[in-house]
Amino acid sequence: MEELEWVARQFEADRSRLEGIAYRMLGSRAEAEDAVQESWLRLMRVEPAAVDNLSGWLTTVTGRVCLDRLKSRNWRSEIVTEVDLAEPEDPAVDHDPAQAAIVADSVGAALMVVLDSMAPEERVAFVLHDVFAVPFDAIGEILDRSADAARQLASRGRRRVQGTQAVPTVDVVQHRSLVEAFLRAARAGDFEALVRLLHPDVVLQPDQAALRMGSRPETRGAREVAAAVSGGARGTRLVLANGLPALAWAPGGRIRSVIEFTVVDEQITALIVTADEDRIAALGVVPLTD
């Protein structure tokens, strides 16, 4: 009984990450939740002591479940049956996996459009490697391919993303850096640091649900917005929302509101505060390490 409880706790701790993986593979939050639930049912059919790395095992099984579901769809794109290992190596493969995950995930809804044009194997390889930094040997195991074949599948997917006009140009590394700096300054109550991060004409825009929760009304100006947020970041953590670094206020682990940021020329020009539950659900919030 104690072992089962431990496994259940570990699964719940990993659920958000697994649902993030499944959502980006399947493009449907309901399907993603079903896929993760199926992974849990499969876990219940194995001996937990036989699983060396539970998180890795769950990633593998979730990936296979998603691959099966993708293959069952009617794809307009060509199904990849072979991988040309002689293709030129994509220079993006060697960059920092953590940075690659942020950049790949940053395109939000536009990325979903491109993902829908990929064959199932391409989509799985690209999402797992470029968005979640899963190594190619593990991806190859999911796809029943070699690590080199998985690398080339991810490379093909990456070229589709880079070649589409649907994907906006976003300096996501700078975006995350500014959001992290904002969070540090807000937590510390560092008013001057906040003012330096904010554009002189920055606007803080809460929705009606946020106003009902006690948010400040619409506020404009760097010093005014800094005064409104300084020292008020307790219970707030770094997340991805709609594919971009953002902040979520999650007291007790439940997300009550999300702050999205608009960044222009290395300054924050807008903070959009959302507390509406349906809107938060549509943002596809994924926790990040801060």
N, C-alpha and C positions, 0 to 999 in steps of 0.2 A: 504494500500500500504506500509506504514512504517513497519507494522508487517511482511509482506511478505519479505521485504528487510532484516529485522533483521534475519528472519529464514534462508534466503539464505546465509547471512554472517556467521551465526553459522554453517551451513552445510559445507560451503567451509573451515572453520577453522578446521572441523573434518574430512574432506575428506581423507587426507593422512593417518590418523589412521584407518579409516574404510577400505580403500583400502589395508592397511597392514594386517588387520584381514582377509579380503576376500581372499587376495592372498595366505595366509598361509593355508586357508581352501581348496581353489580350485586348487592351484598350477598353475594358469594361470593368468597373469596380465590382459589380455583382459577380461576374465571372471570376474575377481575381479572388474574391472571398470564397467562392465555391472551390477553386483550385487549391487554395491553402487548406480549406477544410478537408479536402480529399487527401492532402499530404498528411494531415493529422490522423485520418482513418488508417492510412497505410502504416503510419508509425505505430499505431495500436496493434498492428498485426505482426510486429517484429519484437524481438527480445531487446529491450533498451541497453542491456549490458553489452550487446554485440555491436553497438554503434559507438565508434571511437570519438567522432566529432559530430555531435547532434546538429549543430548549426549548419555544417557543411552537408550533412545527410539531408536535412530539410530543404536546403537550396537545390540539391541535385534532384530530389523527388518533385519539388515544385516545378523546376524547369522541365522535367519529363512530362508532368501532367499538362503544363501549358503547351509544350510541343505537340502532344497528342491532340489537344483541342484545336491548335492552329492548323494541323494537318487535316482535320475533319472539315474545315471550312472550304468554300470554293474560292480559290485564289485566282486573281486575274493575272498575277505575275507568274513568270516561269518558275517551276519548282526546281530547286537546285539538286541535281543528282550527282554531280561531280564537282570537284574543286580543282582549279588549275593551280597547282603548287608552283608553277613557274611565273605566276603573276608578280609584278614588282611589289616589293614590300612597302607598305604604307608607313611613312615616317611618323605618323601619329601614334603608332603602336608603342613606341618607346617612351612616350612622355609619362609624367607622374600619374599613376592610376587614380589617386584621390582627385587631382585636378581634372583628369579625363572624365570622371564620374559627374562632376559638377557641370562641366561644359556640355557633355552629351545630354544631360537631363535638363539643361536650361531652356531648350526650345519648346517645352511644354506641349501645347496642343498641336503646334506645327510638326513636332517630331512624330506625333501619333499619325498624322497624315502620311508621312514618309514611311513609317513602320508598316502601314497597311499595304505599301507597294512591295514589300520584301517577301521573299519566300520564307516559310516557317523557320528553316535552319539558320538563315541569315539573321532573322529577327531575334531568335534566341541567343545566338552568338554575340550579336552587337549589343543587345540590352545587358546581358550578363557581364560582358567584359567592359564595355565603354561606360555603362551607367553604374554598374555595381562592382566593378573591378574584380570579378571572378576570374581566376587564372585559366588559361587555355586548356590545361590538362583536365581540369574539372569539367569545363564546357564540352570537351571532346568526349568525356564519359557520358554526359547527358545525351549528346547527339549520336553516340556510337560512331564517332569519327576520331581521327588522330588529333593531337594538339595542333599540328601544323594546318590540318584542314579546318579546324575551328578558328584558327588565326585568320585564314584567308576568307572564311565566311564573314567574320566580324569586319574585315577590311572592306569587303564588298558592301556590307551594310553601311559602313562609315562613308564610303564614297557616294552612296546614294544620298545620305544626309548632307554631305558637304556640297553636292552638286545641285541641290534643289533650291529654287528661289523662295520656297515657302518658309525656309528657316531664317529668322532674323539674325542680324549681326549683333551679338550681345557680348560685352566684355564681362563674362560671368565671374571671373576671378576677382576683378575689381569690385563687382557688385557684392560678392560675398565679403570681401575685405571691408567694405564700407558698412555693411550690415553688422558684421562682428564688432567693428570699432564703435558703432552706434550702441550696441548692446552693452559693451564694456563701460562706455561713458555713462549710459543711463543707469546701469547698476551702481556705479560709483558716485552718481550724482555730480559728475564733472560737467558743469554747465558750459564752460568755455570750450571744452573739447567737443561737446555737442554742437555748439554754434559753428565751429570750424567745419564740421561734417555737413551741415545743412546749407542749402542755397539760400541767399537772402530772401527770396520770395517763396520759400518752401511752404507747402500746404499740408495740414493734417486733416484728413477727411474720414470721419467715422460714419458707418451706416446707421440706420435707425435702431437696429438691435443693439449696437454698441452704445448709442446714446441712452437707451433704456437701462443698460448695465452701468451707467455712470461715467461713460467716456466724456472727455472734454468736447464741446461743440467744435465745428470747423474752426481751425486756427491757422493764421498765416503769419509768415515772418520767422526768420531763424531764431531770434531771441525768444519770441513768443512760444514757438513750438518746443524749443529746448527747455523752457520753464515748465511746459506742460508735461514733458516726459521724464525730466531729470529725477532720478531716484525712484522711478516707478516701474522698474523692470523685474521685480521679484516674481518668481513663478514663470518667467518668460524664457523660452529656449529657441535655439536656432533650428529652422526646418527648411524644407523645400516646399513651396506653395505655388501651384501652377508652373512648376518646373524651375522656379528661381529662388535663391536664398531669401528667406523671410523670417519673421519671428512669430511664435505662437505663445499665447498666454494659456497655460495648462495647469491650473491649480489642482492638486490631487490626481494628476495624470490625464484629466479630461480637457480637451481643447475647448476653450470658451471664446477665444477671439484670435484673429490672425492679423498681423501687420505686414502688408506688402509695400515694397519700396520702388520708387522710380528714381533712377540714377542717370544724371547727365553731366558730362565733363567733370567726373570725379567728385560730384556733390549730390546729395540727396535732395531731390526737388519735390517729392510727394511721399506721404505715408498714408496708405489706405487701410483703415481699420475695419475689419469685417467680423461681426459676431452672429450673423444669421446662420443658423445651423445648416440649411440646405446649401448656401453658398460655400460654407467651409467644407462640406462634404465634396462639392464640385472642384475644390482647389487641389485635391489629391495630395494632402499634406503628408510629408515623409520626414521623420526626425533626422537631424544631422548631429554629429558630434561637435559640441562647442566648448 
